[in-house]
Protein backbone atom coordinates (compact mmCIF):
# COMPACT_ATOMS: atom_id res chain seq x y z
CA UNK A 1 0.00 0.00 0.00
CA UNK A 2 2.90 2.37 0.75
CA UNK A 3 4.27 1.84 -2.76
CA UNK A 4 0.88 2.62 -4.27
CA UNK A 5 0.56 5.85 -2.28
CA UNK A 6 4.10 6.86 -3.26
CA UNK A 7 3.36 6.23 -6.95
CA UNK A 8 0.11 8.20 -6.73
CA UNK A 9 1.78 11.19 -5.07
CA UNK A 10 4.68 11.06 -7.53
CA UNK A 11 2.27 11.05 -10.51
CA UNK A 12 0.37 14.03 -9.13
CA UNK A 13 3.53 16.06 -8.53
CA UNK A 14 4.78 15.28 -12.05
CA UNK A 15 1.46 16.19 -13.63
CA UNK A 16 1.24 19.52 -11.82
CA UNK A 17 4.87 20.38 -12.59
CA UNK A 18 4.39 19.57 -16.30
CA UNK A 19 1.16 21.51 -16.66
CA UNK A 20 2.63 24.73 -15.23
CA UNK A 21 4.94 25.28 -18.22
CA UNK A 22 2.02 26.15 -20.45
CA UNK A 23 0.71 28.89 -18.16
CA UNK A 24 3.53 31.39 -18.72
CA UNK A 25 4.45 33.15 -21.97
CA UNK A 26 7.93 32.89 -23.43
CA UNK A 27 9.83 36.17 -23.50
CA UNK A 28 12.34 36.98 -26.23
CA UNK A 29 15.44 39.15 -25.81
CA UNK A 30 17.26 40.23 -28.94
CA UNK A 31 21.01 39.79 -28.71
CA UNK A 32 23.89 40.42 -31.09
CA UNK A 33 24.02 36.76 -32.14
CA UNK A 34 20.27 36.15 -32.34
CA UNK A 35 17.42 35.76 -29.89
CA UNK A 36 17.50 34.50 -26.32
CA UNK A 37 14.32 32.84 -25.04
CA UNK A 38 13.19 32.95 -21.39
CA UNK A 39 10.43 31.26 -19.42
CA UNK A 40 9.77 32.80 -16.00
CA UNK A 41 13.01 34.81 -16.31
CA UNK A 42 15.05 31.61 -16.75
CA UNK A 43 16.94 31.11 -20.02
CA UNK A 44 15.68 28.29 -22.22
CA UNK A 45 17.97 25.96 -24.11
CA UNK A 46 16.83 24.89 -27.56
CA UNK A 47 15.87 21.45 -26.23
CA UNK A 48 13.89 22.93 -23.31
CA UNK A 49 12.18 25.36 -25.68
CA UNK A 50 11.03 22.37 -27.71
CA UNK A 51 9.58 20.72 -24.61
CA UNK A 52 7.63 23.86 -23.77
CA UNK A 53 6.36 24.30 -27.34
CA UNK A 54 5.08 20.70 -27.53
CA UNK A 55 1.76 21.80 -25.99
CA UNK A 56 0.89 23.56 -29.26
CA UNK A 57 1.25 21.22 -32.27
CA UNK A 58 1.53 24.05 -34.80
CA UNK A 59 4.16 25.91 -32.77
CA UNK A 60 6.09 22.67 -32.31
CA UNK A 61 5.97 22.04 -36.08
CA UNK A 62 7.56 25.47 -36.69
CA UNK A 63 10.12 24.71 -33.98
CA UNK A 64 11.16 21.46 -35.68
CA UNK A 65 11.42 23.21 -39.06
CA UNK A 66 13.56 25.94 -37.48
CA UNK A 67 15.91 23.33 -36.04
CA UNK A 68 16.26 21.66 -39.45
CA UNK A 69 17.03 24.93 -41.23
CA UNK A 70 19.48 25.87 -38.47
CA UNK A 71 21.38 22.60 -38.87
CA UNK A 72 21.63 23.01 -42.64
CA UNK A 73 22.77 26.63 -42.25
CA UNK A 74 25.34 25.61 -39.64
CA UNK A 75 26.79 22.95 -41.93
CA UNK A 76 27.21 25.42 -44.79
CA UNK A 77 28.63 28.03 -42.39
CA UNK A 78 31.17 25.55 -41.08
CA UNK A 79 32.22 24.54 -44.57
CA UNK A 80 32.50 28.18 -45.63
CA UNK A 81 34.44 29.20 -42.55
CA UNK A 82 36.79 26.25 -42.94
CA UNK A 83 37.47 27.06 -46.59
CA UNK A 84 38.09 30.72 -45.86
CA UNK A 85 40.34 29.85 -42.95
CA UNK A 86 42.31 27.45 -45.15
CA UNK A 87 42.67 30.08 -47.86
CA UNK A 88 43.76 32.71 -45.34
CA UNK A 89 46.35 30.34 -43.85
CA UNK A 90 47.70 29.66 -47.34
CA UNK A 91 48.03 33.39 -48.02
CA UNK A 92 49.80 33.98 -44.72
CA UNK A 93 52.21 31.07 -45.12
CA UNK A 94 52.78 31.42 -48.89
CA UNK A 95 50.74 28.52 -50.25
CA UNK A 96 49.29 28.16 -53.75
CA UNK A 97 45.72 27.85 -55.08
CA UNK A 98 43.91 29.84 -52.44
CA UNK A 99 41.57 31.77 -54.75
CA UNK A 100 39.36 28.79 -55.61
CA UNK A 101 39.11 27.64 -52.00
CA UNK A 102 38.21 31.17 -50.89
CA UNK A 103 35.48 31.35 -53.54
CA UNK A 104 34.05 28.02 -52.38
CA UNK A 105 34.06 29.35 -48.80
CA UNK A 106 32.29 32.56 -49.83
CA UNK A 107 29.73 30.56 -51.78
CA UNK A 108 29.03 28.25 -48.84
CA UNK A 109 28.56 31.22 -46.51
CA UNK A 110 26.26 32.87 -49.06
CA UNK A 111 24.15 29.70 -49.09
CA UNK A 112 24.14 29.51 -45.27
CA UNK A 113 22.78 33.01 -44.67
CA UNK A 114 19.26 32.39 -46.06
CA UNK A 115 18.98 29.14 -44.11
CA UNK A 116 19.88 30.94 -40.89
CA UNK A 117 17.38 33.74 -41.57
CA UNK A 118 14.60 31.25 -42.29
CA UNK A 119 15.47 29.29 -39.13
CA UNK A 120 15.26 32.44 -37.00
CA UNK A 121 11.94 33.45 -38.59
CA UNK A 122 10.43 30.01 -38.02
CA UNK A 123 11.57 29.95 -34.39
CA UNK A 124 10.07 33.40 -33.85
CA UNK A 125 6.83 32.23 -35.47
CA UNK A 126 6.73 29.19 -33.16
CA UNK A 127 7.18 31.36 -30.05
CA UNK A 128 4.60 33.87 -31.31
CA UNK A 129 2.04 31.11 -31.87
CA UNK A 130 2.65 29.82 -28.37
CA UNK A 131 2.39 33.32 -26.87
CA UNK A 132 -0.83 34.27 -28.71
CA UNK A 133 -2.82 32.64 -25.95
CA UNK A 134 -1.24 34.90 -23.34
CA UNK A 135 -1.85 38.14 -25.23
CA UNK A 136 -5.60 37.70 -25.46
CA UNK A 137 -5.51 35.87 -28.77
CA UNK A 138 -7.34 32.84 -27.43
CA UNK A 139 -8.05 30.66 -24.46
CA UNK A 140 -5.10 29.40 -22.48
CA UNK A 141 -3.87 25.90 -23.09
CA UNK A 142 -5.62 23.15 -21.29
CA UNK A 143 -3.92 22.28 -18.06
CA UNK A 144 -4.38 18.87 -16.57
CA UNK A 145 -4.79 17.93 -12.95
CA UNK A 146 -4.61 14.37 -11.70
CA UNK A 147 -6.05 13.34 -8.37
CA UNK A 148 -5.60 9.87 -6.97
CA UNK A 149 -7.50 8.71 -3.94
CA UNK A 150 -9.72 6.16 -2.31
CA UNK A 151 -13.18 5.50 -3.69
CA UNK A 152 -16.40 4.96 -1.73
CA UNK A 153 -16.20 1.21 -2.37
CA UNK A 154 -12.70 0.97 -0.86
CA UNK A 155 -10.80 0.94 -4.14
CA UNK A 156 -8.34 3.33 -5.73
CA UNK A 157 -9.60 6.04 -8.09
CA UNK A 158 -8.01 8.42 -10.58
CA UNK A 159 -9.68 11.71 -11.49
CA UNK A 160 -8.46 13.88 -14.36
CA UNK A 161 -9.55 17.53 -14.61
CA UNK A 162 -9.13 19.47 -17.86
Backbone torsions as a table, in degrees:
resi	resn	phi	psi	omega
1	UNK	NA	-35.7	-179.9
2	UNK	-64.3	-38.6	178.9
3	UNK	-64.3	-40.3	-179.5
4	UNK	-65.0	-42.2	178.3
5	UNK	-65.6	-41.9	178.2
6	UNK	-60.8	-45.1	179.7
7	UNK	-63.3	-41.9	179.8
8	UNK	-63.3	-44.7	179.1
9	UNK	-65.5	-42.7	179.3
10	UNK	-60.4	-43.6	178.9
11	UNK	-62.8	-40.5	-179.0
12	UNK	-67.0	-42.5	178.9
13	UNK	-63.4	-43.0	179.0
14	UNK	-64.1	-42.0	-179.1
15	UNK	-64.9	-42.8	179.8
16	UNK	-67.7	-41.9	-180.0
17	UNK	-64.3	-38.6	-179.5
18	UNK	-70.9	-38.8	-175.5
19	UNK	-72.6	-18.5	-177.1
20	UNK	-75.3	-21.2	179.3
21	UNK	-61.1	-34.1	-174.5
22	UNK	-84.2	4.9	-178.2
23	UNK	-101.6	3.2	-177.6
24	UNK	-129.6	132.9	178.8
25	UNK	-72.0	157.3	176.5
26	UNK	-89.8	130.8	176.4
27	UNK	-100.2	149.5	-176.8
28	UNK	-121.8	128.6	174.3
29	UNK	-114.8	124.9	177.9
30	UNK	-77.4	131.8	177.3
31	UNK	-123.4	175.3	-179.8
32	UNK	-62.6	-37.4	-176.3
33	UNK	-96.1	7.0	-179.9
34	UNK	142.4	-148.1	-179.7
35	UNK	-109.1	146.4	172.9
36	UNK	-114.3	131.4	-175.6
37	UNK	-107.4	138.6	-176.5
38	UNK	-132.3	142.3	172.7
39	UNK	-125.9	118.8	-175.6
40	UNK	54.1	45.0	177.8
41	UNK	63.1	15.9	175.0
42	UNK	-110.5	132.6	-179.5
43	UNK	-64.9	142.2	179.1
44	UNK	-103.7	132.9	169.5
45	UNK	-77.3	168.1	179.9
46	UNK	-62.5	-40.5	179.6
47	UNK	-65.5	-43.0	179.7
48	UNK	-67.0	-36.1	176.3
49	UNK	-61.1	-40.3	177.4
50	UNK	-62.6	-40.0	177.8
51	UNK	-62.8	-41.0	-179.1
52	UNK	-68.3	-40.3	-176.7
53	UNK	-75.0	-10.4	-179.0
54	UNK	-62.5	-20.8	-178.7
55	UNK	-68.6	-21.6	178.0
56	UNK	-115.5	109.0	-175.6
57	UNK	-58.6	-37.8	-179.7
58	UNK	-69.6	-42.4	177.6
59	UNK	-63.5	-39.4	179.6
60	UNK	-66.6	-35.6	177.1
61	UNK	-62.5	-44.4	176.8
62	UNK	-64.0	-37.6	178.6
63	UNK	-61.5	-46.5	-179.7
64	UNK	-64.8	-38.9	176.5
65	UNK	-63.6	-40.3	179.3
66	UNK	-62.7	-41.4	178.6
67	UNK	-63.2	-40.5	179.7
68	UNK	-63.7	-48.6	179.0
69	UNK	-62.6	-36.6	179.2
70	UNK	-65.5	-40.0	178.7
71	UNK	-64.3	-45.7	179.7
72	UNK	-62.4	-45.1	178.2
73	UNK	-62.0	-38.3	179.0
74	UNK	-66.7	-37.6	177.8
75	UNK	-63.2	-48.6	179.5
76	UNK	-64.4	-37.4	177.7
77	UNK	-63.7	-42.6	179.0
78	UNK	-63.8	-42.3	177.7
79	UNK	-63.7	-45.6	-179.7
80	UNK	-63.6	-44.4	179.0
81	UNK	-64.4	-39.6	177.9
82	UNK	-64.2	-42.9	178.9
83	UNK	-65.6	-43.2	178.7
84	UNK	-66.1	-38.9	177.1
85	UNK	-63.5	-40.6	177.2
86	UNK	-63.2	-45.2	-179.8
87	UNK	-64.5	-41.4	178.9
88	UNK	-64.2	-40.9	178.1
89	UNK	-63.9	-38.4	177.9
90	UNK	-65.6	-37.7	178.7
91	UNK	-66.6	-43.5	-177.9
92	UNK	-65.3	-40.9	-174.7
93	UNK	-100.7	11.7	172.3
94	UNK	78.3	31.9	178.5
95	UNK	-82.9	175.5	-178.4
96	UNK	-111.3	160.1	171.8
97	UNK	69.7	35.6	-176.6
98	UNK	-87.0	-18.5	-175.5
99	UNK	-65.1	-45.0	-178.0
100	UNK	-66.0	-41.9	179.6
101	UNK	-65.4	-39.4	178.3
102	UNK	-64.8	-38.5	178.3
103	UNK	-66.6	-39.4	176.2
104	UNK	-62.8	-42.1	178.0
105	UNK	-62.0	-44.6	178.0
106	UNK	-63.1	-40.1	178.5
107	UNK	-64.2	-42.1	179.5
108	UNK	-64.6	-40.2	177.8
109	UNK	-66.6	-39.0	177.7
110	UNK	-62.9	-34.1	177.2
111	UNK	-73.5	-34.2	-176.2
112	UNK	-70.6	-32.7	-175.1
113	UNK	-59.4	-49.1	178.9
114	UNK	-62.5	-36.0	177.9
115	UNK	-63.0	-40.9	179.2
116	UNK	-67.2	-38.6	178.7
117	UNK	-65.9	-44.0	179.1
118	UNK	-63.9	-40.5	179.1
119	UNK	-61.1	-44.2	179.8
120	UNK	-65.1	-40.5	178.6
121	UNK	-64.9	-41.1	-180.0
122	UNK	-68.9	-36.9	177.5
123	UNK	-66.9	-40.2	177.0
124	UNK	-64.1	-39.3	178.5
125	UNK	-64.2	-40.4	178.8
126	UNK	-62.1	-45.5	179.9
127	UNK	-66.6	-39.8	178.9
128	UNK	-64.2	-40.0	176.9
129	UNK	-62.2	-43.2	178.5
130	UNK	-62.4	-42.9	-175.8
131	UNK	-78.1	-13.9	-179.9
132	UNK	-55.9	-32.5	-178.5
133	UNK	-71.3	-21.2	-178.5
134	UNK	-94.6	-10.6	179.8
135	UNK	-103.4	17.8	179.1
136	UNK	87.1	10.3	-179.0
137	UNK	-80.9	-9.1	-179.3
138	UNK	177.9	-177.9	177.2
139	UNK	-71.1	156.0	178.3
140	UNK	-72.7	161.0	179.5
141	UNK	-62.5	151.9	179.3
142	UNK	-69.1	127.5	174.0
143	UNK	-104.3	147.0	-176.2
144	UNK	-110.2	141.4	173.2
145	UNK	-127.4	133.1	177.4
146	UNK	-112.7	133.0	176.0
147	UNK	-127.7	126.8	178.7
148	UNK	-115.5	134.3	180.0
149	UNK	-167.6	-178.1	-179.4
150	UNK	-80.0	145.3	176.7
151	UNK	-96.5	171.3	-178.9
152	UNK	-65.1	-27.6	-178.2
153	UNK	-88.9	6.2	176.5
154	UNK	91.7	7.3	179.0
155	UNK	-96.5	-168.2	-179.8
156	UNK	-110.7	133.1	-178.1
157	UNK	-123.9	151.8	177.8
158	UNK	-124.0	125.9	178.8
159	UNK	-118.6	132.8	178.9
160	UNK	-117.6	125.0	177.0
161	UNK	-108.1	134.4	178.4
162	UNK	-105.6	NA	NA
